[in-house]
Structure formats: C-alpha cells, structure tokens
Amino acid sequence: MENEYSQISTAVPQGAPMPPVSQQNSYGNSGYRPAPRKRRWWIAVLVVAVLAVIGIGMYSCVASFNRLDGTGNPHASNTVAIIDINGTIGYDGTANSPEGLKKLLDQAESDPGIKAVVLRVNSGGGTSTAGEEMANYVREFSKPIVVSSASMNASAAYMISSQAKRIYVAQTTEIGAIGVDLTVTDLSGLLEKLGIDVDNITSAASKDSSYGTRPLTDAERAYYQNMVNQINEVFIKTVADGRGMSVDSVRTLATGMPFTGNDSVANGLSDQVGTLEDACASAADMAGYGGSYRTDTLSLPKSDLSSLLGLLSSSSSNTTTVDQLAAAIKELQGNEATVR
C-alpha cells in the first residue's frame, strides 16, 4: 500500500492532451508531489539522536584517548614529552593558561611512558596571576621538567620557567624582564577636546580611578604602586625559590628589562646555551635514559567531538553505527533537495 508520500496516479484520459514539458518536474513525472517539509525535522532529530547515543557510549573512550598518544596507545617507556607555551600567558584555555597547562601536565603525570617534560617557551609574559598558578603546577610536577627558550622567555613566562629543573636559552633569547606593570590611561584631556562629559556615579570615591575618565589622585597612585610592589615581591620570591638564588640577588636583577641568553647564563637566570634537542637530551638524562629516548609533543584536543570522530574512524567495531549515521545524513541531504 502506498503511503502519503508515494507518487499519485498520473493516468490521463484517452484523447486528453499531455501537459507541456515545462510543467513536468525533474523526475519526468508531472504528477509527482515532493515530500512535505514536515519530513525534514524528524530526519534531523534522527541524526542528533544517533550522535547522542554514540557520544554517551564513547565518552569514557574519548577521555582515555586524550591521555594517550595519537595512535591511542600509551607512550613508549622512554618518552620525553614536549609542551609548547607559545603566546600571551592568560586564561584562554590553551597551554598558555593554568587550565590548559595543568591538563597537559596531568596527562604526562598519568602516562607511565612519559618520564620527563620539556617546556618549549616562546612568550613575552602576560597576566601575573596566571603565571603564578602555572609556576605552581610546574613546581609541583613530580617528573623532571626542563625549559627550552625560543626567541623570548620574559615576565610571567619566565616566572613559570624559573620553576623548572634547568633552563636552556639561545644566545639571542630575550629572557627575564622580572617586574610588574599596571597601566591606567587618562583620557580626560581627549574627552574634553571632543566635548564629551563623563559622570561616573560610584559607591566610593576611588571606584572609577581606573576608568581613564579622570586623572589619579596622589592617594590612588600610591595605592596602586603598593599593589604593584606586592605582586613584584611574589614574582621575585618565586624566581629565587625556583632558581636557588637569594631574594636580594633576584631583586638586583628585577629591573623589568630582559637579558640576552648569554647574559642570563652569566647572572644565573638560566643554565646553558642550547637547542631544543639539548633540552630534551638533558631531560632524558635526568629521567635516567641517557641517549636512548624518543620525544612526542603533547597538545590539547580541539574538541571532544573531534576526538570522538577520530576514534570512530579508526575503530572497526563502530562500522555499522557510522554507516547508519552516514546514510541518515545522505537521506537528509536528498530530501532537502526535493523541497527547494
């Protein structure tokens, strides 16, 4: 029995003229009735449902996959993991943030094949609080961590690096820049020239001190200076503890200016001029592997869905499910074409 979506009868009474070709559709049948739009929504629901079932069933597998190497297997027992810290230190969820770095360090910590880590650092710094948190994670990591500095390893990035067992630099690396900056921009003169009046209704006299709509008072400037000094002391002490130097020695170097790689080796802020390969060899040596080791770069997954699809495409046990999903998507695309 034909359902409501079947083709209707196209019989033409004997002797009646045939409809012009222009009235016939692309299927060659002037009586064909395309599928109603109502059919589209349940196909979309079917696709979403299949994805949901797959996601629920494979969630734990995805979590496990993220802790393994790209092949889904544990790393070899002599692996040195490389983690790239490349860019501004902050809270963006990448390896340049506390959350991202901790995920990668936790992965290295839990993988029995990874015996040491090299941080490949190329950053001019960023948010002091993010740097402080990331420095704590590096300090608390149980396996050896060595830093390989690229063109720049400064400010908050150096705070993080100072907690590693060893720091390698290039001769031309800019490193250090120990110091803190807080910027308050006074736009009141420009606003006046533009004829713009700003009234800040505040609960306290200094609540709008950082808005840039008026100059700082002397008391406010002193307040912010004290805040900067406190943060700077945390920076100095963190570096001193990590590098095994006295606080006074680090304070002398805390000019806010970077040093060249050569100068940093001389003043104690780094250990040796060397390449990324030198840093990896040093990390392997600390782990007791000498010249027998392999390296692998750890990175955060793009998304759980990407990892899930990667698992599905590499697993023969999921062939039927993938075929069904592909068929549903193909059907959706085909029906979409009939209702345009």
C-alpha positions as CSV (number, residue, x, y, z in Angstrom):
1,M,0.0,0.0,0.0
2,E,1.4,3.4,-0.9
3,N,1.7,6.0,1.9
4,E,1.0,9.7,1.7
5,Y,4.5,10.4,0.3
6,S,4.0,7.9,-2.7
7,Q,3.5,9.1,-6.2
8,I,-0.1,9.7,-7.1
9,S,-1.8,8.3,-10.2
10,T,-0.9,10.2,-13.4
11,A,-3.3,8.4,-15.8
12,V,-4.5,10.8,-18.5
13,P,-8.0,10.2,-20.0
14,Q,-7.9,8.9,-23.5
15,G,-7.7,11.7,-26.1
16,A,-6.8,14.4,-23.5
17,P,-3.7,16.5,-24.3
18,M,-0.5,15.8,-22.4
19,P,0.8,18.6,-20.2
20,P,3.5,20.7,-21.7
21,V,7.1,19.7,-20.9
22,S,7.6,22.9,-18.9
23,Q,5.1,21.6,-16.4
24,Q,6.9,18.3,-15.8
25,N,9.4,18.2,-12.9
26,S,12.9,16.9,-13.0
27,Y,11.8,13.4,-12.2
28,G,9.9,13.2,-15.6
29,N,6.5,12.8,-13.9
30,S,4.2,15.8,-13.9
31,G,2.1,14.3,-11.1
32,Y,5.0,13.8,-8.6
33,R,4.4,15.6,-5.3
34,P,7.6,16.4,-3.3
35,A,7.9,15.4,0.3
36,P,6.3,17.9,2.7
37,R,8.6,20.0,4.8
38,K,7.4,18.2,7.9
39,R,9.6,15.2,7.0
40,R,12.7,17.2,7.3
41,W,12.5,17.8,11.1
42,W,12.4,14.1,12.1
43,I,15.4,13.3,10.0
44,A,17.3,16.0,11.7
45,V,16.2,14.6,15.1
46,L,17.3,11.1,14.0
47,V,20.8,12.4,13.2
48,V,21.0,14.2,16.5
49,A,19.8,11.1,18.4
50,V,22.4,8.9,16.7
51,L,25.1,11.4,17.6
52,A,23.9,11.5,21.2
53,V,23.9,7.7,21.5
54,I,27.4,7.4,20.1
55,G,28.6,10.3,22.3
56,I,27.2,8.7,25.5
57,G,28.6,5.3,24.6
58,M,32.1,6.6,23.7
59,Y,32.5,9.3,26.3
60,S,34.8,7.3,28.5
61,C,36.8,6.2,25.5
62,V,37.3,9.8,24.5
63,A,38.6,10.7,27.9
64,S,41.0,7.8,27.7
65,F,42.1,8.8,24.2
66,N,43.1,12.2,25.4
67,R,45.5,10.7,27.8
68,L,47.2,8.6,25.2
69,D,49.4,9.3,22.1
70,G,47.9,10.0,18.7
71,T,47.6,6.2,17.9
72,G,45.5,5.5,21.0
73,N,48.4,3.6,22.7
74,P,50.4,4.6,25.8
75,H,53.7,6.3,25.1
76,A,56.9,4.2,24.9
77,S,58.6,3.9,28.3
78,N,61.4,6.3,27.3
79,T,59.4,9.3,26.1
80,V,60.2,12.9,26.7
81,A,57.0,15.0,26.3
82,I,57.2,18.5,24.8
83,I,54.7,21.1,25.7
84,D,54.6,24.4,23.7
85,I,53.9,27.6,25.6
86,N,53.7,30.0,22.7
87,G,51.9,33.3,23.2
88,T,50.5,35.5,25.9
89,I,50.0,34.0,29.3
90,G,46.4,34.3,30.4
91,Y,43.1,32.5,30.8
92,D,42.2,31.3,27.3
93,G,42.2,27.6,27.9
94,T,45.3,26.9,25.8
95,A,48.6,25.6,27.0
96,N,49.4,29.3,27.8
97,S,46.8,29.2,30.6
98,P,46.7,27.4,34.0
99,E,43.8,25.2,33.0
100,G,45.4,24.1,29.7
101,L,48.9,23.6,31.1
102,K,47.5,21.6,34.0
103,K,45.6,19.3,31.7
104,L,48.8,18.6,29.7
105,L,50.9,18.1,32.9
106,D,48.3,15.8,34.3
107,Q,48.4,13.8,31.1
108,A,52.2,13.5,31.3
109,E,51.9,12.6,35.0
110,S,49.5,9.8,34.5
111,D,51.2,8.3,31.4
112,P,53.8,5.8,32.7
113,G,55.7,6.0,29.4
114,I,56.5,9.7,29.9
115,K,59.4,10.2,32.2
116,A,60.2,13.9,31.6
117,V,58.8,17.0,30.1
118,V,60.3,19.9,28.1
119,L,58.5,23.2,28.0
120,R,59.2,25.0,24.8
121,V,58.6,28.6,25.8
122,N,58.2,31.5,23.4
123,S,56.3,34.2,25.3
124,G,56.7,37.8,26.4
125,G,54.6,37.2,29.5
126,G,51.0,38.2,30.4
127,T,48.7,38.1,33.4
128,S,50.7,37.8,36.7
129,T,48.1,35.6,38.4
130,A,48.0,33.1,35.6
131,G,51.8,33.0,35.7
132,E,51.8,32.4,39.4
133,E,49.3,29.5,39.1
134,M,51.2,27.9,36.2
135,A,54.5,28.3,38.1
136,N,52.9,26.3,41.0
137,Y,51.9,23.5,38.6
138,V,55.4,23.2,37.2
139,R,57.0,23.3,40.7
140,E,54.6,20.5,42.0
141,F,55.1,18.2,38.9
142,S,56.8,15.0,40.1
143,K,58.8,14.3,36.9
144,P,61.8,16.3,35.6
145,I,60.9,19.5,33.7
146,V,63.4,21.3,31.5
147,V,62.8,24.6,29.7
148,S,63.9,25.3,26.1
149,S,63.6,29.1,25.5
150,A,62.9,30.3,22.0
151,S,63.1,34.0,21.0
152,M,61.5,35.3,24.2
153,N,61.0,34.0,27.7
154,A,60.0,37.0,29.7
155,S,57.9,38.3,32.6
156,A,55.2,35.8,33.6
157,A,56.6,33.3,31.1
158,Y,59.9,33.5,33.0
159,M,58.1,33.1,36.3
160,I,56.8,29.8,35.0
161,S,60.2,28.7,33.6
162,S,62.0,29.5,36.8
163,Q,60.4,26.5,38.5
164,A,61.9,24.0,36.0
165,K,65.0,21.9,36.8
166,R,67.0,23.5,34.1
167,I,66.6,26.4,31.6
168,Y,68.2,26.4,28.1
169,V,68.4,29.5,26.0
170,A,69.7,30.7,22.7
171,Q,72.4,33.3,22.8
172,T,69.9,35.8,21.4
173,T,67.0,34.9,23.6
174,E,65.3,37.7,25.5
175,I,64.8,36.4,28.9
176,G,63.9,37.6,32.4
177,A,62.2,41.0,32.4
178,I,61.3,40.4,36.1
179,G,58.8,43.1,37.0
180,V,55.2,44.1,37.2
181,D,53.2,46.7,35.2
182,L,49.8,48.2,35.9
183,T,48.6,50.7,33.3
184,V,45.9,53.4,33.9
185,T,45.3,55.6,30.9
186,D,44.0,59.1,31.5
187,L,41.7,60.0,28.6
188,S,40.2,63.1,30.3
189,G,42.1,65.6,28.2
190,L,41.0,63.9,24.9
191,L,37.4,63.7,26.1
192,E,37.4,67.4,26.9
193,K,38.7,68.3,23.5
194,L,35.9,66.2,21.9
195,G,33.3,67.9,24.1
196,I,32.4,64.7,25.9
197,D,31.4,64.9,29.6
198,V,31.5,61.7,31.7
199,D,29.8,61.5,35.0
200,N,30.7,58.3,37.0
201,I,28.1,57.6,39.7
202,T,30.1,55.4,42.2
203,S,29.7,53.9,45.6
204,A,33.1,55.1,46.7
205,A,35.3,58.0,45.7
206,S,38.0,55.8,44.0
207,K,35.8,53.2,42.3
208,D,36.3,55.0,39.0
209,S,40.0,55.5,39.5
210,S,41.0,53.1,36.7
211,Y,38.3,54.0,34.2
212,G,40.5,56.6,32.5
213,T,38.0,59.4,32.6
214,R,39.9,61.4,35.1
215,P,43.5,61.7,36.5
216,L,44.5,59.6,39.5
217,T,44.8,61.4,42.8
218,D,48.1,61.1,44.7
219,A,46.5,58.7,47.2
220,E,45.2,56.5,44.4
221,R,48.6,56.4,42.7
222,A,50.3,55.4,45.9
223,Y,47.7,52.7,46.4
224,Y,48.3,51.2,43.0
225,Q,52.0,51.5,43.5
226,N,51.8,49.5,46.7
227,M,49.7,46.8,44.8
228,V,52.4,46.6,42.1
229,N,55.1,46.3,44.7
230,Q,53.4,43.4,46.5
231,I,52.9,41.5,43.2
232,N,56.5,42.1,42.3
233,E,57.7,40.6,45.6
234,V,55.8,37.5,44.9
235,F,57.5,37.4,41.5
236,I,60.9,37.9,43.0
237,K,60.5,35.3,45.7
238,T,59.1,32.7,43.2
239,V,62.1,33.1,41.0
240,A,64.5,33.0,44.0
241,D,63.0,29.7,45.2
242,G,62.9,28.2,41.8
243,R,66.4,29.1,40.8
244,G,68.0,28.6,44.2
245,M,69.1,32.2,44.5
246,S,68.8,34.7,47.3
247,V,65.9,37.2,47.2
248,D,68.4,40.1,47.2
249,S,70.2,38.6,44.2
250,V,67.0,38.3,42.2
251,R,65.8,41.8,43.3
252,T,69.0,43.2,41.8
253,L,68.1,41.6,38.5
254,A,64.5,42.7,38.7
255,T,64.9,45.8,36.6
256,G,61.9,45.0,34.4
257,M,64.4,44.7,31.4
258,P,65.2,41.4,29.6
259,F,68.7,39.9,29.3
260,T,70.2,38.2,26.4
261,G,70.7,34.5,26.6
262,N,74.4,34.8,27.2
263,D,73.9,37.4,30.0
264,S,71.2,35.2,31.7
265,V,73.6,32.3,31.9
266,A,76.2,34.6,33.5
267,N,73.8,36.1,36.0
268,G,72.1,32.8,37.0
269,L,68.7,33.3,35.4
270,S,69.3,30.4,33.0
271,D,71.7,27.5,32.9
272,Q,73.1,26.9,29.5
273,V,73.0,27.9,25.8
274,G,71.5,25.1,23.8
275,T,68.8,23.9,21.4
276,L,65.5,22.2,21.9
277,E,67.3,18.9,21.3
278,D,69.8,19.8,24.0
279,A,67.0,20.4,26.4
280,C,65.3,17.1,25.5
281,A,68.6,15.2,26.0
282,S,69.0,16.9,29.4
283,A,65.5,15.9,30.4
284,A,66.1,12.3,29.3
285,D,69.3,12.2,31.2
286,M,67.5,13.4,34.4
287,A,65.0,10.6,33.9
288,G,67.8,8.1,33.6
289,Y,67.6,7.3,29.9
290,G,70.7,9.0,28.6
291,G,70.8,8.9,24.8
292,S,68.0,6.3,24.5
293,Y,64.8,8.2,24.3
294,R,62.0,9.4,22.0
295,T,60.1,12.7,22.0
296,D,56.4,13.5,21.5
297,T,54.6,16.8,21.5
298,L,51.5,16.9,23.8
299,S,48.6,19.1,22.7
300,L,45.1,19.8,23.9
301,P,42.4,18.1,21.8
302,K,40.5,20.5,19.5
303,S,37.2,19.2,20.9
304,D,35.6,16.1,22.4
305,L,33.7,15.7,19.1
306,S,36.9,15.8,17.1
307,S,38.4,13.1,19.3
308,L,35.2,11.1,19.1
309,L,35.1,11.1,15.4
310,G,38.8,10.2,15.3
311,L,38.0,7.1,17.4
312,L,35.1,6.2,15.3
313,S,37.0,6.4,12.1
314,S,39.8,4.2,13.4
315,S,37.6,1.5,15.1
316,S,36.2,-1.3,13.0
317,S,33.8,-2.2,15.8
318,N,31.8,1.0,15.1
319,T,31.4,0.5,11.3
320,T,27.7,-0.2,11.4
321,T,27.0,2.8,13.5
322,V,29.0,5.1,11.3
323,D,27.3,3.7,8.2
324,Q,23.9,4.3,9.6
325,L,24.8,7.9,10.5
326,A,26.2,8.5,7.0
327,A,23.0,7.1,5.5
328,A,20.9,9.3,7.6
329,I,22.9,12.4,6.6
330,K,22.7,11.4,3.0
331,E,18.9,10.9,3.2
332,L,18.6,14.3,4.8
333,Q,20.6,15.9,2.0
334,G,18.5,14.2,-0.6
335,N,15.2,15.2,0.9
336,E,16.4,18.8,1.3
337,A,16.9,18.9,-2.5
338,T,13.2,17.8,-3.2
339,V,11.6,20.7,-1.3
340,R,13.6,23.7,-2.7
